[in-house]
Amino acid sequence: MAFARLEKKDMYLHFSIDKRLPKLILIDQGALEKIGEICLKLGVSQKALIISDPTVIKVTEDKISESLHESKIDYSIKLIEHATKDAVEQVRKEIRKGKSSVVFGVGGGGVIDVSKLSASQENIPFVSVPTVASHDGIASPRAKINNIAPFSIEAKGPIAIIADIDIISKAPYRLTASGCGDLIAKLTSVKDWELAHLRVNEKFDETAANMARESGQSLIKNAKLIRKKLKEGYKKVTEALIKSGISMSLVGSSRPSSGAEHMFSHKLDQIAPNSAYHGEQCGIGTILMMYLHGGDWKTVVKTLKTVGAPTTAKDIRVDREIIIRALCEAKEVRRDRYTILDEKRIVPKVAEEVATVTGVI
Ligand SMILES: [Zn+2]
């Protein structure tokens, strides 16, 4: 991997010279206080646009403004409420109006996605500043905006990632558990990719596949530590999510990290919107797809339970019929992507059996 790890007293930075990857990654306690210093390291000295939401800005604004002032970087703040097409348009307008040279997305998945897509469309760099470890969009070259497309669309990945573990660890734990669901998903997404390579000769990249797989395996290894809700555990989840995001940047597609389990989650978004978080749905999707792959789905269930993530329809408050329908219709989300769903005929009776045997319903 083209990363150099530079140890400093209480933090470490990863630098990359590979154009596909973030130039700089900082994952540590107090990382937000380095935001100005990081801008200077990246060569950003002109106006920055900070995108956030009304809740997050309250706990981050003081640290951000102090750091940017110290580094003499001019900035403005724009708050958004929801990740919609309209929010993307508003942010793009703000970028042009303020002649911003960089966009910081400070917040959860929605803020990150809107900031990433807006910066990408206005052709300026984007810095990812996640305040929750809930999915791998933190570091990916993809953005999911519900009223644009039912799955993630292409955008430019972040030039840098600043993940402050002090802030991430204060977010509701349910969000971190959801991030764990998005991590376990890499075990089936990579299996789907291998299958596509084998069956339809799809291009396969060993490095990207290994990175995605390792991020899923890291969850299995650290599940107990994560459940203790210590900063070390939050750091493990954040690191693994970033690694998964980078696996997508390496190949310029979501392929390494998004397979049939993601299609299942996207289908749930369509037929039972706002029932659960992305990672929670992906976690349940992983149980079902791992079963269809003939893999070790019991370890998937055990790991999700250990971290406190949902494993059943009841846990995410949807009816059994919804799970059966989502499993039957998941393939429709992306017909172009070959997965295990192309190898099985998932009629309602089969879907019901799979979901019953695995304890999902
Ligand atoms: Zn995901």
Boltz pocket constraint, residues with backbone or C-beta under 6 A from the ligand:
constraints:
  - pocket:
      binder: B
      contacts: [[A, 135], [A, 136], [A, 182], [A, 257], [A, 258], [A, 262], [A, 278], [A, 282]]
      max_distance: 6.0
